[in-house]
């Protein structure tokens, strides 16, 4: 059996557009500023997708869903993640799990963590865990200018 590991990362700045909705791990955070992005800017789903693609040797999310393609404007990132999981399986790999570290000063993730993990796990077809971290005032993320997410995925092939 072959086991492979992939690493994913994404970061987006907060938007000043009041119409943008914050979506993290497929869950809407009502009353929070949304993130700037071509799709729904879900940094958690994007990092998961990148980790899975990397583990399977399939490139990165930008190659599959370029932000220059109007068809992906406003796209639901959970749907994109589900599509990525399908492409990983089509390449002969089975997702084992994905682990995410979300770095942000706001919002608090704890009240939404279970819902995020459920949405992400359903899209991937394997367990996805989410951890919240703070940048403790360091850099753009520490100044609450945006949100970043790191993800690690394991896939296997018979």
N, CA and C atoms as a LAMMPS dump frame, in Angstrom:
ITEM: TIMESTEP
0
ITEM: NUMBER OF ATOMS
474
ITEM: BOX BOUNDS ff ff ff
-5.0000000000000000e+02 5.0000000000000000e+02
-5.0000000000000000e+02 5.0000000000000000e+02
-5.0000000000000000e+02 5.0000000000000000e+02
ITEM: ATOMS id mol type element x y z
1 1 1 N 0.849 -1.183 0
2 1 2 C 0 0 0
3 1 3 C 0.894 1.246 0
4 2 1 N 0.488 2.232 -0.761
5 2 2 C 1.19 3.511 -0.823
6 2 3 C 0.441 4.539 0.013
7 3 1 N 1.165 5.246 0.868
8 3 2 C 0.58 6.327 1.665
9 3 3 C 1.313 7.609 1.305
10 4 1 N 0.547 8.657 1.026
11 4 2 C 1.138 9.946 0.657
12 4 3 C 0.541 11.052 1.518
13 5 1 N 1.334 12.097 1.721
14 5 2 C 0.934 13.236 2.542
15 5 3 C 0.969 14.49 1.686
16 6 1 N -0.018 15.354 1.868
17 6 2 C -0.04 16.642 1.172
18 6 3 C -0.265 17.767 2.159
19 7 1 N 0.304 18.913 1.826
20 7 2 C 0.151 20.097 2.67
21 7 3 C -0.605 21.157 1.885
22 8 1 N -1.534 21.828 2.541
23 8 2 C -2.285 22.905 1.905
24 8 3 C -2.235 24.17 2.735
25 9 1 N -2.41 25.282 2.068
26 9 2 C -2.406 26.582 2.735
27 9 3 C -3.293 27.529 1.947
28 10 1 N -3.988 28.403 2.66
29 10 2 C -4.716 29.491 2.014
30 10 3 C -4.826 30.645 2.992
31 11 1 N -4.922 31.838 2.453
32 11 2 C -5.081 33.047 3.257
33 11 3 C -5.894 34.045 2.451
34 12 1 N -6.811 34.725 3.108
35 12 2 C -7.612 35.778 2.479
36 12 3 C -7.762 36.931 3.463
37 13 1 N -7.797 38.128 2.92
38 13 2 C -8.025 39.334 3.717
39 13 3 C -9.517 39.519 3.958
40 14 1 N -9.85 40.198 5.044
41 14 2 C -11.243 40.56 5.285
42 14 3 C -11.685 41.58 4.243
43 15 1 N -12.927 41.471 3.828
44 15 2 C -13.516 42.377 2.848
45 15 3 C -14.199 43.546 3.554
46 16 1 N -14.239 44.681 2.869
47 16 2 C -15.004 45.824 3.373
48 16 3 C -16.402 45.844 2.764
49 17 1 N -16.693 44.877 1.889
50 17 2 C -18.003 44.778 1.246
51 17 3 C -18.989 44.153 2.234
52 18 1 N -19.993 44.905 2.683
53 18 2 C -20.935 44.355 3.67
54 18 3 C -21.774 43.195 3.129
55 19 1 N -21.79 43.005 1.81
56 19 2 C -22.558 41.911 1.224
57 19 3 C -21.806 40.576 1.291
58 20 1 N -20.495 40.625 1.535
59 20 2 C -19.711 39.385 1.615
60 20 3 C -20.027 38.669 2.928
61 21 1 N -20.262 37.383 2.835
62 21 2 C -20.565 36.555 4.007
63 21 3 C -19.318 35.744 4.356
64 22 1 N -18.986 35.665 5.634
65 22 2 C -17.851 34.852 6.054
66 22 3 C -18.262 33.385 6.06
67 23 1 N -17.537 32.584 5.291
68 23 2 C -17.762 31.145 5.234
69 23 3 C -16.45 30.462 5.585
70 24 1 N -16.48 29.624 6.6
71 24 2 C -15.311 28.849 7.016
72 24 3 C -15.731 27.398 7.192
73 25 1 N -15.073 26.506 6.494
74 25 2 C -15.426 25.094 6.601
75 25 3 C -16.846 24.812 6.175
76 26 1 N -17.352 25.619 5.247
77 26 2 C -18.708 25.431 4.744
78 26 3 C -19.8 25.975 5.643
79 27 1 N -19.419 26.669 6.706
80 27 2 C -20.381 27.21 7.669
81 27 3 C -20.364 28.731 7.595
82 28 1 N -21.545 29.329 7.5
83 28 2 C -21.653 30.79 7.487
84 28 3 C -21.559 31.333 8.907
85 29 1 N -20.737 32.364 9.064
86 29 2 C -20.573 33.042 10.347
87 29 3 C -21.348 34.357 10.257
88 30 1 N -22.592 34.324 10.666
89 30 2 C -23.488 35.468 10.557
90 30 3 C -22.966 36.627 11.402
91 31 1 N -22.991 37.822 10.816
92 31 2 C -22.575 39.022 11.528
93 31 3 C -21.086 39.301 11.474
94 32 1 N -20.32 38.429 10.828
95 32 2 C -18.869 38.623 10.693
96 32 3 C -18.555 39.113 9.284
97 33 1 N -17.504 39.907 9.153
98 33 2 C -17.06 40.379 7.842
99 33 3 C -16.598 39.191 7.012
100 34 1 N -16.981 39.196 5.73
101 34 2 C -16.548 38.149 4.817
102 34 3 C -15.115 38.366 4.371
103 35 1 N -14.623 37.44 3.568
104 35 2 C -13.257 37.51 3.06
105 35 3 C -13.264 37.857 1.578
106 36 1 N -12.219 38.528 1.135
107 36 2 C -12.05 38.863 -0.276
108 36 3 C -11.688 37.587 -1.022
109 37 1 N -12.338 37.346 -2.149
110 37 2 C -11.996 36.172 -2.948
111 37 3 C -12.87 36.041 -4.165
112 38 1 N -12.396 35.238 -5.124
113 38 2 C -13.133 35.002 -6.366
114 38 3 C -14.332 34.09 -6.107
115 39 1 N -14.125 33.08 -5.267
116 39 2 C -15.213 32.17 -4.888
117 39 3 C -15.831 32.705 -3.599
118 40 1 N -16.328 31.817 -2.747
119 40 2 C -16.839 32.272 -1.445
120 40 3 C -15.707 32.53 -0.447
121 41 1 N -14.456 32.302 -0.878
122 41 2 C -13.245 32.603 -0.095
123 41 3 C -13.136 31.791 1.198
124 42 1 N -13.622 30.567 1.177
125 42 2 C -13.548 29.685 2.342
126 42 3 C -12.121 29.145 2.457
127 43 1 N -11.304 29.804 3.283
128 43 2 C -9.89 29.428 3.399
129 43 3 C -9.71 27.999 3.911
130 44 1 N -10.626 27.524 4.715
131 44 2 C -10.506 26.178 5.279
132 44 3 C -10.728 25.133 4.186
133 45 1 N -11.803 25.273 3.435
134 45 2 C -12.069 24.34 2.335
135 45 3 C -10.959 24.397 1.293
136 46 1 N -10.443 25.602 1.014
137 46 2 C -9.372 25.746 0.02
138 46 3 C -8.093 25.049 0.476
139 47 1 N -7.721 25.211 1.74
140 47 2 C -6.515 24.56 2.25
141 47 3 C -6.671 23.04 2.226
142 48 1 N -7.859 22.547 2.569
143 48 2 C -8.119 21.105 2.51
144 48 3 C -7.976 20.59 1.084
145 49 1 N -8.553 21.314 0.142
146 49 2 C -8.474 20.916 -1.265
147 49 3 C -7.025 20.883 -1.734
148 50 1 N -6.262 21.906 -1.385
149 50 2 C -4.857 21.964 -1.779
150 50 3 C -4.062 20.799 -1.186
151 51 1 N -4.33 20.464 0.068
152 51 2 C -3.628 19.352 0.714
153 51 3 C -3.947 18.029 0.025
154 52 1 N -5.211 17.806 -0.291
155 52 2 C -5.603 16.567 -0.971
156 52 3 C -4.994 16.48 -2.363
157 53 1 N -5.046 17.584 -3.105
158 53 2 C -4.47 17.592 -4.452
159 53 3 C -2.97 17.32 -4.396
160 54 1 N -2.289 17.95 -3.447
161 54 2 C -0.855 17.732 -3.314
162 54 3 C -0.521 16.294 -2.967
163 55 1 N -1.28 15.709 -2.059
164 55 2 C -1.031 14.324 -1.658
165 55 3 C -1.185 13.368 -2.835
166 56 1 N -2.126 13.656 -3.71
167 56 2 C -2.38 12.793 -4.866
168 56 3 C -1.515 13.155 -6.07
169 57 1 N -0.682 14.187 -5.935
170 57 2 C 0.165 14.61 -7.049
171 57 3 C -0.613 15.252 -8.18
172 58 1 N -1.704 15.925 -7.829
173 58 2 C -2.595 16.507 -8.839
174 58 3 C -2.486 18.023 -8.932
175 59 1 N -1.402 18.592 -8.446
176 59 2 C -1.229 20.038 -8.559
177 59 3 C -1.866 20.776 -7.404
178 60 1 N -2.404 21.965 -7.713
179 60 2 C -2.998 22.79 -6.663
180 60 3 C -4.372 23.288 -7.084
181 61 1 N -5.061 23.889 -6.147
182 61 2 C -6.441 24.322 -6.376
183 61 3 C -6.543 25.349 -7.504
184 62 1 N -5.527 26.199 -7.638
185 62 2 C -5.533 27.206 -8.696
186 62 3 C -5.457 26.617 -10.091
187 63 1 N -4.85 25.451 -10.232
188 63 2 C -4.795 24.775 -11.522
189 63 3 C -6.152 24.193 -11.896
190 64 1 N -6.89 23.739 -10.914
191 64 2 C -8.179 23.092 -11.165
192 64 3 C -9.336 24.089 -11.234
193 65 1 N -9.252 25.152 -10.437
194 65 2 C -10.328 26.146 -10.355
195 65 3 C -9.716 27.546 -10.382
196 66 1 N -9.155 27.971 -11.526
197 66 2 C -8.441 29.259 -11.574
198 66 3 C -9.342 30.45 -11.27
199 67 1 N -8.777 31.411 -10.527
200 67 2 C -9.556 32.606 -10.182
201 67 3 C -9.699 33.566 -11.359
202 68 1 N -9.148 33.18 -12.497
203 68 2 C -9.326 33.963 -13.727
204 68 3 C -10.493 33.44 -14.554
205 69 1 N -11.09 32.339 -14.123
206 69 2 C -12.202 31.725 -14.847
207 69 3 C -13.52 32.17 -14.223
208 70 1 N -14.348 32.896 -15.002
209 70 2 C -15.605 33.406 -14.451
210 70 3 C -16.555 32.318 -13.944
211 71 1 N -16.389 31.089 -14.407
212 71 2 C -17.3 30.027 -13.965
213 71 3 C -17.16 29.743 -12.473
214 72 1 N -16.017 30.12 -11.874
215 72 2 C -15.813 29.859 -10.45
216 72 3 C -16.136 31.068 -9.579
217 73 1 N -16.588 32.161 -10.187
218 73 2 C -16.941 33.364 -9.411
219 73 3 C -18.066 33.026 -8.43
220 74 1 N -17.833 33.299 -7.161
221 74 2 C -18.841 33.047 -6.137
222 74 3 C -19.072 31.58 -5.83
223 75 1 N -18.202 30.694 -6.32
224 75 2 C -18.399 29.251 -6.165
225 75 3 C -18.453 28.839 -4.693
226 76 1 N -19.238 27.818 -4.431
227 76 2 C -19.341 27.198 -3.108
228 76 3 C -18.109 26.315 -2.922
229 77 1 N -17.243 26.677 -2.011
230 77 2 C -15.98 25.958 -1.836
231 77 3 C -16.163 24.543 -1.315
232 78 1 N -17.25 24.269 -0.628
233 78 2 C -17.515 22.892 -0.202
234 78 3 C -17.786 22.029 -1.432
235 79 1 N -18.487 22.569 -2.421
236 79 2 C -18.711 21.836 -3.671
237 79 3 C -17.382 21.61 -4.393
238 80 1 N -16.503 22.613 -4.377
239 80 2 C -15.183 22.453 -4.996
240 80 3 C -14.381 21.377 -4.26
241 81 1 N -14.45 21.369 -2.935
242 81 2 C -13.74 20.363 -2.144
243 81 3 C -14.257 18.962 -2.458
244 82 1 N -15.553 18.825 -2.595
245 82 2 C -16.147 17.542 -2.955
246 82 3 C -15.662 17.092 -4.333
247 83 1 N -15.585 18.032 -5.265
248 83 2 C -15.069 17.734 -6.607
249 83 3 C -13.609 17.291 -6.529
250 84 1 N -12.816 17.975 -5.718
251 84 2 C -11.408 17.6 -5.533
252 84 3 C -11.31 16.181 -4.982
253 85 1 N -12.106 15.855 -3.974
254 85 2 C -12.082 14.506 -3.401
255 85 3 C -12.407 13.465 -4.469
256 86 1 N -13.339 13.788 -5.36
257 86 2 C -13.667 12.893 -6.47
258 86 3 C -12.497 12.718 -7.427
259 87 1 N -11.79 13.798 -7.694
260 87 2 C -10.62 13.723 -8.587
261 87 3 C -9.493 12.928 -7.944
262 88 1 N -9.339 13.058 -6.639
263 88 2 C -8.331 12.28 -5.912
264 88 3 C -8.664 10.792 -6.019
265 89 1 N -9.929 10.441 -5.835
266 89 2 C -10.351 9.043 -5.957
267 89 3 C -10.167 8.543 -7.389
268 90 1 N -10.495 9.386 -8.37
269 90 2 C -10.339 9.001 -9.776
270 90 3 C -8.873 8.744 -10.125
271 91 1 N -7.96 9.381 -9.397
272 91 2 C -6.526 9.179 -9.612
273 91 3 C -6.013 7.936 -8.881
274 92 1 N -6.907 7.221 -8.199
275 92 2 C -6.531 5.973 -7.546
276 92 3 C -6.169 6.081 -6.079
277 93 1 N -6.501 7.21 -5.459
278 93 2 C -6.169 7.414 -4.047
279 93 3 C -7.434 7.533 -3.21
280 94 1 N -7.346 7.079 -1.957
281 94 2 C -8.445 7.235 -1.006
282 94 3 C -8.02 8.211 0.08
283 95 1 N -8.799 9.283 0.299
284 95 2 C -8.473 10.186 1.407
285 95 3 C -8.567 9.439 2.738
286 96 1 N -7.548 9.609 3.577
287 96 2 C -7.566 8.998 4.904
288 96 3 C -8.101 9.962 5.937
289 97 1 N -7.525 11.159 5.982
290 97 2 C -8.018 12.225 6.85
291 97 3 C -7.353 13.533 6.449
292 98 1 N -7.928 14.625 6.925
293 98 2 C -7.354 15.958 6.733
294 98 3 C -7.396 16.649 8.092
295 99 1 N -6.31 17.319 8.442
296 99 2 C -6.239 18.066 9.694
297 99 3 C -5.934 19.519 9.356
298 100 1 N -6.716 20.44 9.925
299 100 2 C -6.59 21.867 9.608
300 100 3 C -6.25 22.68 10.845
301 101 1 N -5.418 23.69 10.645
302 101 2 C -5.139 24.688 11.68
303 101 3 C -5.53 26.04 11.102
304 102 1 N -6.593 26.621 11.636
305 102 2 C -7.081 27.925 11.186
306 102 3 C -6.46 28.983 12.089
307 103 1 N -5.857 30.001 11.478
308 103 2 C -5.193 31.051 12.243
309 103 3 C -5.956 32.353 12.048
310 104 1 N -6.542 32.857 13.138
311 104 2 C -7.308 34.103 13.061
312 104 3 C -7.472 34.696 14.458
313 105 1 N -7.626 35.984 14.5
314 105 2 C -7.931 36.664 15.76
315 105 3 C -9.438 36.664 16.002
316 106 1 N -10.191 36.667 14.93
317 106 2 C -11.639 36.602 14.982
318 106 3 C -12.119 35.941 13.709
319 107 1 N -13.248 35.287 13.731
320 107 2 C -14.152 35.031 14.85
321 107 3 C -13.666 33.835 15.678
322 108 1 N -14.351 33.58 16.772
323 108 2 C -14.084 32.374 17.555
324 108 3 C -14.655 31.181 16.795
325 109 1 N -13.844 30.158 16.633
326 109 2 C -14.267 28.979 15.877
327 109 3 C -15.005 27.953 16.728
328 110 1 N -14.714 27.915 18.02
329 110 2 C -15.235 26.855 18.887
330 110 3 C -16.745 26.626 18.761
331 111 1 N -17.575 27.676 18.715
332 111 2 C -19.015 27.421 18.622
333 111 3 C -19.446 26.767 17.304
334 112 1 N -18.581 26.809 16.289
335 112 2 C -18.929 26.299 14.96
336 112 3 C -18.099 25.083 14.554
337 113 1 N -17.146 24.701 15.407
338 113 2 C -16.189 23.649 15.035
339 113 3 C -16.866 22.347 14.603
340 114 1 N -17.829 21.868 15.37
341 114 2 C -18.482 20.598 15.032
342 114 3 C -19.165 20.675 13.674
343 115 1 N -19.878 21.767 13.415
344 115 2 C -20.559 21.925 12.129
345 115 3 C -19.548 21.997 10.987
346 116 1 N -18.436 22.697 11.211
347 116 2 C -17.392 22.789 10.187
348 116 3 C -16.827 21.402 9.878
349 117 1 N -16.506 20.653 10.924
350 117 2 C -15.937 19.321 10.73
351 117 3 C -16.914 18.4 10.011
352 118 1 N -18.198 18.509 10.329
353 118 2 C -19.207 17.679 9.669
354 118 3 C -19.306 18.01 8.186
355 119 1 N -19.363 19.309 7.853
356 119 2 C -19.469 19.719 6.437
357 119 3 C -18.237 19.299 5.645
358 120 1 N -17.06 19.551 6.216
359 120 2 C -15.811 19.211 5.533
360 120 3 C -15.666 17.7 5.371
361 121 1 N -15.96 16.945 6.416
362 121 2 C -15.849 15.483 6.362
363 121 3 C -16.796 14.896 5.325
364 122 1 N -17.999 15.433 5.244
365 122 2 C -18.959 14.956 4.248
366 122 3 C -18.452 15.229 2.834
367 123 1 N -17.841 16.378 2.622
368 123 2 C -17.327 16.729 1.292
369 123 3 C -16.148 15.847 0.896
370 124 1 N -15.28 15.549 1.85
371 124 2 C -14.076 14.757 1.572
372 124 3 C -14.384 13.261 1.554
373 125 1 N -15.359 12.843 2.354
374 125 2 C -15.645 11.423 2.489
375 125 3 C -14.667 10.739 3.427
376 126 1 N -14.086 11.515 4.325
377 126 2 C -13.125 11.029 5.32
378 126 3 C -13.097 12.049 6.454
379 127 1 N -12.573 11.677 7.61
380 127 2 C -12.551 12.618 8.733
381 127 3 C -11.718 13.872 8.45
382 128 1 N -12.278 15.012 8.819
383 128 2 C -11.569 16.292 8.748
384 128 3 C -11.678 16.94 10.122
385 129 1 N -10.542 17.315 10.688
386 129 2 C -10.52 17.982 11.984
387 129 3 C -10.093 19.431 11.804
388 130 1 N -10.621 20.287 12.674
389 130 2 C -10.351 21.729 12.609
390 130 3 C -9.887 22.198 13.979
391 131 1 N -8.78 22.922 13.98
392 131 2 C -8.265 23.525 15.214
393 131 3 C -8.171 25.024 14.995
394 132 1 N -8.489 25.795 16.019
395 132 2 C -8.369 27.246 15.949
396 132 3 C -7.106 27.715 16.646
397 133 1 N -6.427 28.668 16.035
398 133 2 C -5.203 29.234 16.599
399 133 3 C -5.22 30.743 16.422
400 134 1 N -4.477 31.436 17.277
401 134 2 C -4.333 32.89 17.155
402 134 3 C -2.895 33.21 16.805
403 135 1 N -2.694 34.352 16.148
404 135 2 C -1.347 34.807 15.795
405 135 3 C -0.78 35.733 16.862
406 136 1 N -1.531 35.94 17.94
407 136 2 C -1.065 36.713 19.099
408 136 3 C -0.562 38.102 18.719
409 137 1 N -1.256 38.754 17.784
410 137 2 C -0.916 40.124 17.413
411 137 3 C 0.209 40.257 16.407
412 138 1 N 0.775 39.153 15.952
413 138 2 C 1.897 39.204 15.018
414 138 3 C 1.427 39.22 13.566
415 139 1 N 1.952 40.136 12.764
416 139 2 C 1.674 40.18 11.333
417 139 3 C 0.242 40.549 10.998
418 140 1 N -0.078 40.428 9.705
419 140 2 C -1.405 40.799 9.21
420 140 3 C -2.514 39.975 9.856
421 141 1 N -2.277 38.681 10.044
422 141 2 C -3.292 37.836 10.677
423 141 3 C -3.459 38.245 12.134
424 142 1 N -2.372 38.527 12.802
425 142 2 C -2.418 38.967 14.199
426 142 3 C -3.091 40.308 14.387
427 143 1 N -3.067 41.138 13.329
428 143 2 C -3.764 42.433 13.37
429 143 3 C -5.215 42.29 12.909
430 144 1 N -5.687 41.056 12.753
431 144 2 C -7.067 40.75 12.346
432 144 3 C -7.402 41.335 10.984
433 145 1 N -6.431 41.274 10.055
434 145 2 C -6.66 41.745 8.69
435 145 3 C -7.158 40.628 7.781
436 146 1 N -7.134 39.391 8.267
437 146 2 C -7.573 38.261 7.456
438 146 3 C -7.505 36.973 8.238
439 147 1 N -7.671 35.873 7.504
440 147 2 C -7.673 34.535 8.09
441 147 3 C -6.802 33.637 7.224
442 148 1 N -6.012 32.785 7.874
443 148 2 C -5.182 31.81 7.174
444 148 3 C -5.542 30.409 7.654
445 149 1 N -5.235 29.428 6.82
446 149 2 C -5.465 28.04 7.211
447 149 3 C -4.371 27.157 6.628
448 150 1 N -3.844 26.272 7.464
449 150 2 C -2.897 25.244 7.052
450 150 3 C -3.623 23.909 7.144
451 151 1 N -3.369 23.016 6.196
452 151 2 C -4.002 21.699 6.232
453 151 3 C -2.999 20.628 5.815
454 152 1 N -3.15 19.456 6.397
455 152 2 C -2.359 18.289 6.029
456 152 3 C -3.337 17.162 5.725
457 153 1 N -3.108 16.48 4.595
458 153 2 C -3.981 15.374 4.198
459 153 3 C -3.158 14.114 3.992
460 154 1 N -3.753 12.991 4.317
461 154 2 C -3.16 11.689 4.028
462 154 3 C -4.082 10.969 3.057
463 155 1 N -3.474 10.414 2.01
464 155 2 C -4.213 9.588 1.057
465 155 3 C -3.462 8.272 0.907
466 156 1 N -4.17 7.244 0.493
467 156 2 C -3.527 5.948 0.285
468 156 3 C -4.003 5.34 -1.023
469 157 1 N -3.17 4.453 -1.54
470 157 2 C -3.515 3.697 -2.744
471 157 3 C -3.148 2.243 -2.48
472 158 1 N -3.975 1.33 -2.97
473 158 2 C -3.681 -0.1 -2.74
474 158 3 C -2.352 -0.518 -3.355
